Amino acid sequence: MKRQIAILGSTGSIGTQALEVIEEHADLYEVYCLTANNKVELLAEQAHKFKPAAIVIANEARYEELKQLMSDQPDVKVYAGARALDEIVEADPIDMVLTAMVGFAGLSPTIHAIKAHKTICLANKETLVVAGELICQLAMENRASILPVDSEHSAIFQSLVGEDDNPIDKILLTASGGPFRTKSMEEIANVTKADALRHPTWDMGAKITIDSASMMNKGFEVIEAKWLFGVEASQIQVLVHPQSIVHSAVQFQDGSVKAQLGVPDMRLPIQYAFSFPKRLPLSGERLDLFKHPLEFFEPDLKKFRCLAMAYEAIRQGGNVPCIVNAANEIVNRAFLEDRCGFLQMGDIIEQTMQRATFIQKPTYEDYLQTDAEARRIATELLKS
């Protein structure tokens, strides 16, 4: 029997590469559902090719347009809206849900998928950033596996396979350093979105590329690693590794370090999440260590304040990571729309952390309220 996969965010970078993996192993996997936020043309194109049982467009205003594009495919059900996203992941035939949506919007459908006992292939890091404790609790209660798809967390996961209960001494979380690694504070103050979108290693969507440039993405990955692997923030060390060959590593109590290496290719961690514990053949470039120097540097927390703020969010706990995520989504979009300077993003996030209501033990409803409050504060700060 082919494993049935739902892809939340099929038109993004992770989603499109996941479809390449499924196409390469069509004897093992089948697409049950595809979803997108706005890209109706690409979603319709994917649906015509893979013929899923259903597709969902999150933006209800695009429903009629999508319905028209799919008029020649009556067997593919077409839905729209956030509620449809929550409901589709609960469908009985689905074995795995790849959560590749961007931002806070991925939280609710992920929760619904966990409660429906689906295996979660997690590429939406905001889910654990915002509500890590809640997600881990729900996964345990519903016996739902969470398999990381981010290249760094997949590398840590792969390094831990076979280690059973051997204690982790330290997680070595690598970062490319983004396009501004070697720039001074003065130079960074005047960078444009075009500069920030030129990532030296990875081809990603605009939001995550900007987060990588500010190193907020790495900060989020620190928070995500804390929940995925049950470690304290003090056990997570960020290493700037420009070549992006060592995707991350684990140091054990005997001093041994295990790492996962490979060329930068997101299809590998996607496929490993799909096939775990098996490794399947994968076409593409192979790593040649004779051609790749391996360099490691300590991150500059004064230059990349967002990474420092993520560590502070973990220290404070409660709903603070949710506040940071919400403010970051606002300033990230503002920077992409030329309404905010690059360094100003960090200023607004920090001020939002100081002004938003702190909740030590947040519920799901608290997370929703916190997200709305932090977005409102950050929006007001942008205008001031």
RABELQUI-V925755 format. One record per run of one state. SS is the DSSP state (H for helix, E for strand, L for the rest). FROM is the first residue (numbers start at 1). TO is the last residue. If there is no record, write none. Layout:
# RABELQUI-V925755
ss->SS from->FROM to->TO
ss->SS from->FROM to->TO
This chain:
# RABELQUI-V925755
ss->L from->1 to->2
ss->E from->3 to->8
ss->L from->9 to->12
ss->H from->13 to->24
ss->L from->25 to->28
ss->E from->29 to->36
ss->L from->37 to->39
ss->H from->40 to->50
ss->L from->51 to->53
ss->E from->54 to->57
ss->L from->58 to->59
ss->H from->60 to->69
ss->L from->70 to->76
ss->E from->77 to->80
ss->L from->81 to->81
ss->H from->82 to->88
ss->L from->89 to->95
ss->E from->96 to->99
ss->L from->100 to->105
ss->H from->106 to->115
ss->L from->116 to->118
ss->E from->119 to->122
ss->L from->123 to->125
ss->H from->126 to->141
ss->L from->142 to->145
ss->E from->146 to->148
ss->L from->149 to->150
ss->H from->151 to->160
ss->L from->161 to->167
ss->E from->168 to->175
ss->L from->176 to->184
ss->H from->185 to->188
ss->L from->189 to->192
ss->H from->193 to->196
ss->L from->197 to->205
ss->H from->206 to->214
ss->L from->215 to->215
ss->H from->216 to->229
ss->L from->230 to->232
ss->H from->233 to->235
ss->E from->236 to->240
ss->L from->241 to->245
ss->E from->246 to->252
ss->L from->253 to->256
ss->E from->257 to->261
ss->L from->262 to->265
ss->H from->266 to->275
ss->L from->276 to->296
ss->E from->297 to->298
ss->L from->299 to->304
ss->H from->305 to->316
ss->L from->317 to->319
ss->H from->320 to->336
ss->L from->337 to->341
ss->H from->342 to->355
ss->L from->356 to->363
ss->H from->364 to->383
ss->L from->384 to->384
